[in-house]
């Protein structure tokens, strides 16, 4: 089985209900295990050229499949027409890109999926025989004759096992009547057929391998195996041979019929317990003297053709007047009677019943289209899912939630029943309703998860029409492609209505909290793409309104780490409106947001009163916070410490607070808010900070003095007032400068050893009586001018001749473009003029998608962690099931060259990839964090993985499709 596919999952019900008996004729047991090694050698040499190793990527989540890349096997069954047989879970029900490598000549060819069976585990690829230049094509014949398929037959499974190009595993057929393996709820499963079983220990990658006899004939198709026993399961070839004959004639429309009913084979002792009459048993045994049992209905799918007619437990006696006890003739009846009535004679309890049922086209309940919306994938509920969860094979099924649905809590394998209070029984109706909705409009969605169909849920979905496309794809059975149609363009952005709400009624004993709570709000941030080292999609925190007239809000960077995303602000636990990001601080853990005050109507929102007093150790403060449930929390406590803190460098690099002292409290609350004095004046923002370890990302809470943030708040407020005066809103331009170096404190005692002189010790002690430390440069941002002048380990003694013992002694100079530093380096005192860097007010504002990867320019955290940042564009994300993943383009690597063209920035990347015709290889040169250089080749595919970019223009994000060379 391919490494990622379902049949390699643990099998939950091996042999459940099986008796080891067979419904086949009483075949002789073969004793041919003694075939000579030379005989097998001749056979294998003859058939190995027909074996191929298959690499494939499932380019979209669909039905039971997730988006992924994997490998498997296949073999040529028609060299003239270029037909390769493999498993259904290799060909896959949804869109894939596949390539095959012939094990003899090592030639690589493209594969086109032309048939995948709706139920049984087989499918066919097609290739162009003319593409094979360096070997003679060989095909392997398929046989189903009973004399060829016997218990005890010596077999070889030849294919790509465990990632090896070619592996030959031996075994002996032990059973011909194993029930179809069960791979799990909601996964691909087979039914209405027997499987063969052998002890051959096949493993990942061997799916699609032929099961060969000593004559070089395929007697079965390897499909799966048991993870708890050394057993492999092989699909008989009866139905495969039938389909192959159609394909050889050029007909890809294979008749397949169904009653949406699952049958099982039960031995005579079991069916007698179900009430089988003696005279019926006698008739059956007389007609089939070698038979050992009969077919019994085990499941009837709701609302299928058999629902209300066929019942579980029915024992099949006749179909269209013919006695029948086996799967193959039953399927023959169904496949040859699509759209027609078939007559059943069954025994139900003590009665003989006769009824007619119309045979449904099995392909009609096998989805052949999907909808892309908000980064998610929707298709119709398939027969596979209907069988797993006993639901009708109809309705809108979530194959992948993506961004829009995921943010609303609509999980994969959910079924959507209503959108915006309108029933959506089909994909087409869902599209129709979605086309009436505006971007970022919040509407109700009713759905249920297939694992709990008795519990419907309603969630609010924020419509996404700006981050992702809205398309429908329909499968073309001839070409194997899923052809896209763009849905109607968005009718515009959401129109928000004005609302008024009253604030929480608070108890008198909450003290200053009663005055502060009207200034606190909830902030929620949704991130559609993983960029700037951020690897999660949603975060939440508490903000404080610092200017209610202008709609200015102070928040933290743990909640809003990047610029690209959707901000939602909740007021009074009653009104949700969008917010805009005005300023993201590059050093400190705070951001500034804006909202439209008109949307709040007469809602009372209070501007927080900011205190000018800095807190000190031992001060009493009031913690005023909001819980996640918007409950006011107030606690009086004491400042226990004000200290520097260090956050270890994350991987991938992302923002972390540096050069700041945090306020620690006695018995603090574990949620965000503010610290106030007895009058309710805000002295500090109490917010979450991100920290990183080998176990992943977590958070801790500390206070940050308002005095640090107040100068920036004042500048942004002034810019907003100017824009308000002229009646035009644009992104405010705020100039602030900083020394781009991460610093740390060192005790004076240690500093003496590093060269700190006694006179400077006296100056430091005299300037700050409560401090006995100096500043040491720990790391320098490699992109800054300061990197050319400062060195790690430099001891900063003074700025403009003023002694420094505190981060703020340097960082408060936000309007200074050049800093005169007195430093000690190598025990020598030197004077250095260091240019300060203009701080960016946003994070990455442009990303480019190509071949299933997302690229950006290196962000600030990269320059803070790497001393020498490679030239090129940074690959931040590689999506599963993409060409980038298939050909091993690694995230966190720089692309420096494409097809010989140097790549320095995103414009270079767009220009280079726009010249690459689809379905051709691009030569990519990369360098990773450890500075290892790799050269890879990626086969491009613009059909499923077009080139696009998202960039910010005049404060708004724009999604653009980039055309490529034909």
ABEGO torsion letter per residue (X at the ends): XBAABAAABBBABBGBGBAGBBABBBBBBBBAAABBAAAAAAAAAAAAAABBBBBBBBABBBEABBBBBBBBBBBBABAAAGBBBBBAAAAEABBBBBBBBBAAAGBBBBBBBABBBAABBBBBBBBBAAABAABBBBBBBBBABAAABBBGBBBBBBEBBGGBABBBBBBBBABAABBBBBAEBGBBBBBGBBBBBBBAGBBBGABGBBBBBAAGBBABBBABBBAABBBBBBBBAAAAAAAAAAAAAGBABBBBBBAGBBBBBBBAAAAAAAGBBAAAAAAAAAABAABABBBBBABBBBGBAABGABBBGBBBABBGGBBBABAAAAAAAAAAABGBBBBBBBBBEABBBBBBBBBBBAAAABBABBBBBGGBBBBBBBAAAAAAAGBBBBEBBBABAEAAAAAAGBBBGBBBABBGGBBBABAAAAAAAAAABBBGBBBBBBBBBAABAABBBBBBBBBBAAABBBBBBBBBAAAGBBBBBBBBBBAEBBBBBBBBBBBBBBBAAAEAAAAAAAABBBBBBBBABBBGGBABABBBBBBBBABAAAGBBBBBAAABABABEBBBBBBGGABBBBBBBABBBAABBBBBBBBBAAAAEABBBBBBBBBABBBBBGBBBBBBBBBAAGBBBBBBBBBABBBBBBBBBBOBBBBBBBGBBBBBBBGBBABBEBBBBAAGBBABBBBBBBBBBAAEBBBBBBBBBAAAAAAAAAAAAAAAAAAAAAGBBBBBBBBBBBBBBBBBBBBAAAAAAAGBBAAAAAAAAAABAABBBBBBBABBBAABAAAAABBBGBBBABBGGBBBABAAAAAABAABABBBBBBBBGGBBBBBBBBBBBBBABBBABBBBBGGBBBBBBBAAAAAABABBBBEBBBABBBBGBAAAAAGBBBGBBBABBGGBBBABAAAAAAAAAABBBGBBBBBBBBBAAGBBBBBBBBBBAAABBBBBBBBBGGBBBBBBBBBBX
